[in-house]
């Protein structure tokens, strides 16, 4: 019995020729899982019927006042964050866990939606708020 334990202990401390390949494989699988989750599960429900899938490009256009950024400080910041400055092409986040990818989407989102009144509407009715405060999940759209 002690020979088996000694063999198991020896094997636990060995590195395999395949370890780097398995590590790369696991990183790639994790990356693909994050992309699938972002594309299919990450959504933003706006007031009203509009639902944005965060892994998809935003639709619409920048308001006239934000079509061309003239403020040098803001322009410099956007040039660092938004890899497709002044365009919604590739605005969808491929991997929401990636900070830079997420910030690119957020910058374009606020630029496109900043004049839309629905962003200023309360997310819940007063009845839903009271139910939430009492620990009850309200029915209807949340």
N, C-alpha and C positions, 0 to 999 in steps of 0.2 A: 504494500500500500504506500509506503514512503517513496518508492521509485516513481509511482504515478504522480504524487504530489511534487516531487523534485522535477519531473518532466514538465508538468503544468507550469510550475514557477519559471522554469527556463524559457518556455514558449511565450509566456506573458511579456517577457523582457526582450523579445526578438522583434526586429522590424523587418517587414516583408519588402521585397522588391516592388510589390504592387501597392504599397501604402501611398506613395505620392499619386498614383493613378486613381486610387479609390478616393483620396482627398479631393482631387480635381473633379471627379465624378459627383461627389456629394455636394461640392460648391455649385456645380452646374445645375444639379437637380433642385437645390434650394433656390437658386436664381429663377429657374423656370416656374417653380411653385409660387414665388412672390409675384411674378408677372401674371400668372393665371389668376391669382387672388385679386390683384389690382384691376385687371381687365374685367373680371366677371362679378366680383363681390363689392368692390369699393364704389359706393354711390353716394350722392349728395341729393337729398330731397329738398327742393326749394319750396317756398310757399306756393300753393297752387299745384297744378299737375306736373310741373317740370321736374325731371329727374336727370341728373348728370352722372354719367359713368366716368369716373376719374381716370380710367385707363384709355379713354377715347378723346380725340381732339375736340376742343370746344367749338361750338358753332356760333355764328354771328359775326360781329365786327366791333372794332374798338370805336367808342364814341368819338365824335369829331375832335373834342378837346384833348383826347388822349391818342389820337391817330399818329401824331408825331410828337415825341417827347423833346421838349426844348430845354428844360431845366437840366443843367450839366450834371448836378449831383444825382438826380433821379435817373438820368440817362446812363451814367456810369454804373449805378447799382443794377439797373435792368440789363445792361450788357454783360454783367457777371452772372446774373441769375437766368436770364431768358436767352437760351441758345438760338432761338428763332425770333429775334427782336422784330417787332412790328408785323408778326405773322402768327396765325393760330395753327399753322402746320406743325405737327409733332408737339402740340401743347398737351396732349394726354400723357399722364405719367405711366411709364412702362412698369416701374417698380416703386410703389408708394413708400416702401421702406428706405429707399434711397433719398437722402435729404435734398440733393441738388435736383433730382427729378421732380420731387414733390414741390419744391419752391418754384420751379419753372411753371408748373401747372397753376399754383396759387397766384403768381404774379399775373399770368394771363387771365385767370378767372376774375380777379378783382378789377383788372383793367377793362374787361369786356362788360362785366355786370355792375360796375360802380354806379350807374345811373338808373338801374332797374329798381323800381319801388318795392318789389316783392322781397328784396333782401332786408328791408326795413320793417317788414310786417312781423308781428309776434308769431313765434313758431307754434304756440299752443293757445287754445281758447282759454278763457278764464276758468271754465268748468274743468278742463283737462288739468290746469295748473293746480286747482284745489284737490283733485283726485290724486295727482302725483305727490303733493305735499302730505296727503294722508297715507301714502304708501300703496295706493291702488293704481294699477295700470289702466288708464282710460281706454275705452274702445275707440274705434275710428282711426283716421290717419294720424300717425305720430311723426 
